[in-house]
Amino acid sequence: MGLPQRMSENDQSEQTRVRFEKLESLREEGFSFPNDVQTTVSSEQVKATCELEKDLDAEKRSRFSVSGRIMAIRKMGKASFCHIQDPAGRLQCYVRRDDVGEESYKSFKSWDVGDLIHLEGYPFFTKTEEPSLHATSVKLLVKCLHPLPEKWHGLSDVEVRYRKRYLDLIVNPDVREVFIKRAGIVAAIRSFFNSKGYVEVETPMMSGIVSGASARPFNTHHNSLDLDLSLRIALELPLKKLVVGGIERVFELGRVFRNEGISTEHNPEFTMIEFYQAYATYEDLMELTEELVLGICDDVIGSRKVKFGDHDIDYSGPWKRMTMVDSIHEVAGVSSDVNLGSIEGVHQAAKELGSEDLLEEKDYGKAVFELFDRHVESKLIDPVFITQHPLSVSPLARKSDQDPRFTDRFELFIAGMEVANAFSELNDPVDQRERFESQMKLKAGGDDEAMSLDEDFLAALEFGMPPTAGEGIGIDRLVMLLTGSQSIRDVILFPQMRPESSES
């Protein structure tokens, strides 16, 4: 028998050849990938019924239809066992020739690990007390044409796992559980904001203006309009326009794109939520954020203490709050005698911490932020709100009434990662224009991540935006932390990868 011509060129192992030949034989016998079966219960329901009906005679037990992928098979003379896997878990099935018929049993013994099958039967316990399904009929649904990798040996290469996520999900149940939890977290977030009276909206992913964050965009071109566009780097400005328009509690949960490097904490395409509330301050959003995350811990994760790498993170509130300047003293260990209220004091702290290169930085706010970024951020393990960010690194935030060099802004840090960014919004259109113009000067000087001036947003502000607080939360990082995943690629189903041909 000749080999089928459709076999993948990149996988011509002997096992694959045999499986393709089996499929060819099945086709000759009339097999055509059936679609006429109905599954009545999950594997978990079968196992639960085993206990409920263990004292009943076989003929009085429930009859079930189940479908799943063969994950193990033990073929014997007149009776065999297999384990199938469905979304609920794994189930042992007992297949006996006298029950399913000689032809069906002969076919069953030719099937392979990875094949998708359908069984009908009743629940029972084996002699070893394993809850199982006693099959009365079996049917092949789909032939798997490649051998599955072993859980720990065949799919331990993380690059292969990310590139072939479908195999990762098949052989690693813990991976499936992470993505099920991710779906639960997203659903909980959406439910939380709906319950608070927020309106969910969708805003454009492509725009002629790049603003709302400091990041490099992906650029594209609209042929019909002959218009250069960029994929959005943030959700912020369109949502604030909606607040101006009277939607005073608004949120969007969607994709954002930043043309940046790939790491354990960064993917160029990621998911975030941004939400805005009129007549609220950044301090109100600290309370709201803590309430949101604690609710997810209770309802989705099942605990307020989660292990993340070497850390046992305690989400139980109240979460600590400290200003950025105070954190440089308290966390980085800069002496309290050093006055961080001046550029000279910041330079003195830089010397103390071994960051002499910052002595060249003349912008007070940027120097403070750099000290924090280098010497504090990675040490923030349990949830902490870092408040009062410098004005020069916060072009969209409201100035602090106490010290105009700082803003009413916070970032939430957990396990050394920024998870959320929020502030009382700048709603003074004159001040906002001046800050945009400063950003444009940076862009003209070669800063690819500086914001563009958005005239339409400024026009909206000139009609009057009420006092408002807004926040963005990185969904991928939050899921990482709450599921104990060590890389952002572990919580994104299809992370961005280099082409295989370019990898060493």
SULZI-V968682 format. One record per run of one state. SS is the DSSP state (H for helix, E for strand, C for the rest). FROM is the first residue (numbers start at 1). TO is the last residue. If there is no record, write none. Layout:
[[SS;FROM;TO] [SS;FROM;TO]]
This chain:
[[C;1;13] [H;14;28] [C;29;42] [H;43;52] [C;53;57] [H;58;60] [C;61;62] [E;63;74] [C;75;78] [E;79;86] [C;87;88] [E;89;96] [H;97;100] [C;101;101] [H;102;108] [C;109;115] [E;116;125] [C;126;130] [E;131;142] [C;143;157] [H;158;163] [C;164;164] [H;165;171] [C;172;172] [H;173;195] [C;196;198] [E;199;200] [C;201;205] [E;206;207] [C;208;218] [E;219;222] [C;223;226] [E;227;231] [C;232;235] [H;236;244] [C;245;248] [E;249;257] [C;258;268] [E;269;278] [C;279;281] [H;282;301] [C;302;304] [E;305;308] [C;309;310] [E;311;314] [C;315;319] [E;320;323] [H;324;330] [C;331;342] [H;343;353] [C;354;355] [H;356;360] [C;361;363] [H;364;375] [C;376;376] [H;377;379] [C;380;383] [E;384;387] [C;388;389] [E;390;390] [H;391;393] [C;394;396] [E;397;397] [C;398;398] [E;399;399] [C;400;405] [E;406;407] [C;408;408] [E;409;414] [C;415;416] [E;417;425] [C;426;428] [H;429;444] [C;445;454] [H;455;462] [C;463;467] [E;468;474] [H;475;483] [C;484;487] [H;488;490] [C;491;499] [H;500;502] [C;503;504]]
